[in-house]
Amino acid sequence: MTATARPTGLDAPELAAARTRSFEALRDAVQRLCPAVAHVAGYHAGWTDERGRPLERSSGKALRPALALLAARAAGAGEEHGIAAGVAVELVHDFSLLHDDVMDGDTERRHRPAAWTVFGTPTAILTGDALLAAAVEVLTEAEGPGRAEAIRLLLGTVRRLIAGQERDVAFETRHSVTVEEYLAMAAGKTAALITAAVTVGPLLAGAPRPVLDDLEGYGRHLGLAFQITDDLLGTWGAPEITGKPVLGDIRRRKMTLPVVVAMAGSGPDAQWLREVYRGGDVLSDEEAARVADVVERSGGRAAAETRARHHVTSACRYAERLGPGDGAVRHLVGLATAVADRSS
């Protein structure tokens, strides 16, 4: 009899179970904040509506807590180390999203109004600040021989995340960006936090350096693949699935990888793109649609898809160096593969 393959992607049962085990600890960390801030954080996470009434389920993927638990298992660390790492990293992630929505002026997050549009900009910023503090607090209370190193890693991750976000904001006022500059931005803005998700727990537990190096390589490549795929979805994804405005990145003239690649050409399409990106106003829907067509025709979309697949392959190779890991490595590989195929 032929066995049926079990799912190993974003919707695999093991990942759902990992998210569930992290959920209560994450909620406990948020509920320790002052009530007004906890209310905004709960809304942002998708746990409640704007009045604080519980919702049936969270709208987020909780990718990072799942990664943290799987990485802890793969490294031979305890589940408690994976949960602490996952909660801390998810709190940092939500801190960054709350602030990103304000900076980018995005009015939607996870298929509903962004927190700042509901509760106001000052409250959204304060909530993000509170979540960052809560993340550090979670690790200070965790037990493990590498606690100090884990805290240091998390704080360094926040520094790199901020540097990456600053680059991304600066790109919006530049007329051209190189692929190398884009990758440096993505390494900070996205890959740093995903790398932390898979290394903080094992570091907390005192995992050996070769294991940490392999997990770091996995997280770095997975994070780059995730950001590039996010770029692709921001232009060619379905808004009813992604929960993001259609062509939102292009309307704001964001330097996504497909745009960067297309703009680097020498033909008339590349010249036209450079002229468009010299403007300052938000593009209309019609203008943004034309830019998307030119970027695709110029090979920007195909090049980005190829690079995303390259980083997924590299991530899988690093994961496979960890050994069987009680099935955790198989799920890390499946998760990486699913990232390039995701629709939201």
N, C-alpha and C positions, 0 to 999 in steps of 0.2 A: 504494500500500500504506500502511495506517495504522500508524504507529510505536507500539510499546507503551511506555507511560510507565515510566520507571525509578523505583524506589523512592527517596524522599528523606527518609524518616523515620529513626527510631532504629535500624532494621535495614538501612539502605542499605549497599551494598558499600563505597562511599567512606568511610563512617563507620567501618565495621569495619576498613578499611585504616588509617585515622587512629589508631584505638585500638592497632592492632598496632605502628605506628611509635613510639608513645609508651610502649608496654609495657616494652621493654627498658631504656629510660632510667629509667623509674619503678622497675623492679626493681633496677637498679644503685644508685639512691639509697637504697633500703631496705636492701640488702645491706651498705652501708657502716656501718650501725648495729651496735651490739653484738649478738652472736648471739641472746641471749635476747629482746631487743626486736624484732629482725628476724623472729624466729620468730612472735611474736604479730602483728606487722604483716602478715606473709604469710598467716596464718590469717584475719585480719580482712578482707584483700583478696580472699580466696577462692582464693589460689594453692596453699595446702597445707591438709591436715587438722590436727587438734590435735596430732598427733605429728610434724608437719613433712613428711609425705609429699606429694609433688606431686599436685595434682589436674589433671584434664584441661583445665579452663578456669576462668577467673575468673567469679564469680557477679555481679559488678557491671556496670553499664551503661557505665562510663567515659565518661559524657557530657561532662565538663569537658575532658579531654584532646582529645576529638574537636572540641569547640567551639573550643578554643584553636588547633588546626591549621587549621580552616576559616577562623577569623577572621584568622589570619596571612596565609593565601592571599588572602583578600578585601581585605586592607590592603596587599598587595604586599610583605609581609615574608617573610623566609626561613623555610624549614621548621624550621630549628634554633631560631628564636625561638618558633615555635609549640610545639615539643616542650618547650622549657625552661619556658614558661608553663604548659603543660598538666600537666607533672609537678609543678611547684611548687603549683599550685592543687589538684591531686588529693591531694597530701600534706596540705595544709591541710584539705581536705574530710574525709579519713580521720581526722585529728586531732580534728575536731569530732564525727564520728560515734562514735568511741571514748568521748569524754567525754559525749556526749549519752545514750548507752545507759546509762551509769552514773547520770547525773542523773535520767533518766526511769525507771530500773529496768526497762528493756526487756530481756527475756531472749532475744529472737531478732533476728538481723540477717542479711539475705540468705538466708533459708530455713534457717538453722541457729543453734545457740546463740551468743549474743553473746560477744565475747571476754572480757568481765569475768566471765562465768559459768563460763568454762573455765579461765582463768589467774589469776583473782582481780582485785579492784578496784584494788589498788595497781599491779600490773603493767600493767593496761589504761590507767591514767592516765599512767604513765611512758611507755608506748608512744606515746600521743597527744602528749605533750610532745616526744618524740624526733622524731616526724614533722613537727611544727611547725618545729623547728630545721633539719631536713633540707630543708624547703621553702625557707627563706631561703638555705641553703647552695647550693642549686641555682641560684638567681638570682645569687648573688655570683660564681659561676663561669661564668656565661653571658657571651657577647660581644655587645656592641651599644652604640650611642651613648646609649641611654636606660636603661642598666642601673640607675643610681642612682634614677631616677624609677620604674622598674619595681619595685624593692625597696621603695621608699617606698609605692607603691600597694598592694603585697601586704600590708605591715604595717598600713596603714590599713584594708584589707579585714578583717584579723583583728580589729582593734579594733571595727569595725562588726558583724562576726559575733558577737562576744562580747556587745556591747550588745543585739543582737537576741535572742540566746539568753537573756540576763538578763530581758528583757521577757517572753519566752515563759514562763519559770519563774515570774515575778511574777504573770502572768495566772492561774496555777493557784490563787492565794489570793485572787483578786478575784471579786466577785459580778457584775460587768458590765465589758465592754470595748467601746469604740466601734470602728466600722469604720476610722476614721482611725488609731487606736492599733494595731489589728491590722496595717494596711498598713505602718506604721512598723516594727513588729516583723519582718514578712516581708521588708521591704527590707534589714534587717540580717542576719537569720538565714539567708536563702536567696539573695536577689537580689544581695547584695554579692559573693558568691563566684562566681556565674555571670557577673556583670559583669566581675570580675577575669579570668575564664577567657578572655573575648573581648577584653580590653584590654591585659593585661600583655605579651603577645607583640608586638603592634604598637607599644606604647610602648617596649619594649626595642629594637626596630628603628628607632625614630625616626620613626614615622608622623606625618603632619600632624594638627593639632588637629581639623579638621572630620571626618576619618575616625574619630578616637578618640571624638569626641562621638556620632557615629552608632552606633558599636559599643557605647558606654556606654548609649545609649537602648535598643538591642536587648537587651543583657544585663539591664538593669533590668526591662524588661517581661517578658522570658522568665522571669526569676527569680520574679517575682510570680505569673505563670501557673503555674510549676512548684510553688510552695508551695501555692497554692489547690487545684491538682489533687491534691497530696499530702494535703491536708485531706479532700478528697472520697473519695480511696481509703482513707484511714484509717478512714472510717465505712462506706462502701458498696462498697469494693473486695473482691475475693476473696482471702482470706489465703493460699491455695495459690499465688496468682500474685504478690501483693505481698510475701510473706514476713514480713508484720506481723500481730500478733494482731488478730482481728476486733473492731471497736468499741473498740480499745485507747485511742484518744484520748478517747472519751466516758467510758469507765470511769474515767479519771483526771481527768475534768472539764476537759480542755484546751479553751481558747478558740479553736476553729477558726473560720474565716470562716462556714461554714453556721450554727454555733451563735450566733455574734455577731449575724448578721443576724436569725435567728429570735428571739433574746432581746430585740432592740430593738423588737419589736412592742408593741402596747398591749392585746391580747386575753388571754383566760385561758391560752392555750398559752404565751405569752411569760412571763406571771406564774408559771406552773408551772415553766418552765425556770429562771427566776431563783431560785426556791425550791430547786430541785434542786441548782443550782450553789453554793448557800450551804453545803451540807454539806461534810464533811471526809473521809469515808470513800470508799474506792474503790467504785464502783457495781458491782452484780452484773450478770451477763450479761442478765438479764431487764430490769433497770432501764435499762441502756445501750440495749437494743433499743427500749424505749419512748421514750427520749430521741431516738433516731435517727428514729423514726416521727414524733414531734412536730416535730422540726426540718424534716423533709421536708414535712410537711403545712403548716407555717408559711411555706414558700417559701424556707427557708435554702439548701437544696440547689440549687434552680433559680437563685437569685441568685448563688451562688458559681460555678456553671457559666457563667453569663452574663459575670461579671467575668473569669473565666479566659480566655474567648474574646476579650474586649475587649483584654486584655493581649497575647494571641497576635497579634491583628491589628496592634496598635501595634508589637510587635517586628518583624513582617514589614515594615512600612512603613519602619522605620529601616534594616533590612537592605537593602532595595531601593534605598535612596539611595546605597549603596556602589558601584553599577554591577555589571557581570557578574562580575568577580573570578575569571575562569577556572573558572566553574561553582561556586565556593565559596558565592557568595551564594544560589544556588538551593538548596543544601543547608542553609544557615542558615535559610532560609525553611521548607524541608521539616521541619527539626528542630523549629522553633518550632511548626509545625502539629501535629506528632506528640506534642508535650508535652501538649496538651490532650486528646488521644485515647488517651494511654497507659493501660495497665492495671496497671503496677507501678512 
